[in-house]
Amino acid sequence: MEWTWAKTYAKTWPHHYIVKDGVDDQELFLQTVKHIRRHGRGGPFYNKKYIYFEEYGLVYWTIGAPIDETTVINRCPKENTYEYRLKKGKLP
């Protein structure tokens, strides 16, 4: 599947995303959401908490809607995550 560049957040929180309605295999999308939720770990984004799954230097997350209502999966390099940037003093 092809990931979309989140141009609105390019300067502050660069990342890519996919939208459920835009993928060919919606069952695979659902399985990916479940995988992120099951194998990820909780982490902050300012005053919110999300579940993040990291693999091969990329971090994946959803916004926290129930699994069957989730419509977007996000990803970014580890160096662009809130936790990493907070530790390095590089928050926007």
N, C-alpha and C positions, 0 to 999 in steps of 0.2 A: 504494500500500500504506500501511497505517497503522502508524506507529512507536509503540512502547510506551515509556512513561516508566520509567526504571530507579529505582524508588522506594527501593530498598535503598541506592543511592548518592547520593540526592538532596542530602544535606548535604556529602558529600566530593567526589564526582566526578559531578556531574549530567550525564546523557546520555540518549539514547533508543536503542532497539535494535529489530531485527526478527529473527525466528526463521524459519529455512528452512521448517520444517513448517507455519508459519502464513501463508505467502504463497501466492497463487494461482498465480504463475508461477515455478516452481522453476528453470527454465532462466534466467530473468532474474536471479534471485538468484545463481546460479552465475556468470553473466557479470559481475555487479557485483563479486563477490569477485575474479574474475580482473582486472577493471579496477583495483581498489584495489591489488592486488599488483603489477600491471604498471606502473602510472603513479604509484604512491605513492612515498614516500621513507621510509627507515628513521628512526626516532626513538625516544627513550627513554620508558619509564614506570618510574620508579625504576630497579631493576637489570635490567629486562627491555627488550627492543627489539621494536617492532612496526613495521608498514608503515602509514603514514598517507597518505590522499589528501584533499587540501583542494580545495573548490570552493564559491564564493559564500559564504565565511565559515563553512562547515561542514566539519568534519573527520570522515572515515570511517575505520574500522579493523576488523580482525578479530583474533582472539586468536592466530593463528599456526598453527593446525592445517593439515595439507595441504588444498589447495583442495577436493577432493571430500569431505573430512570436516568442513569448516567449516559450522557450523550457526547462527552469529549474526553479524550486522553491526551495529556500533555507530556512533553519530554524536553530535557535540556542536558547539556554537559554538567557534570557534578560541580564544576567551577562556577556555574551560574545559579546554583541553588541558594536559597535564603541562608541556610545554616553555614554553608561554606563562606559566603560573602560576609556574613555577620562576624565569623571568626577572624576573617582577614581585614575587617574594618572597611569593607567596600560596598556597603548598602547604598542604594540610590537615595 
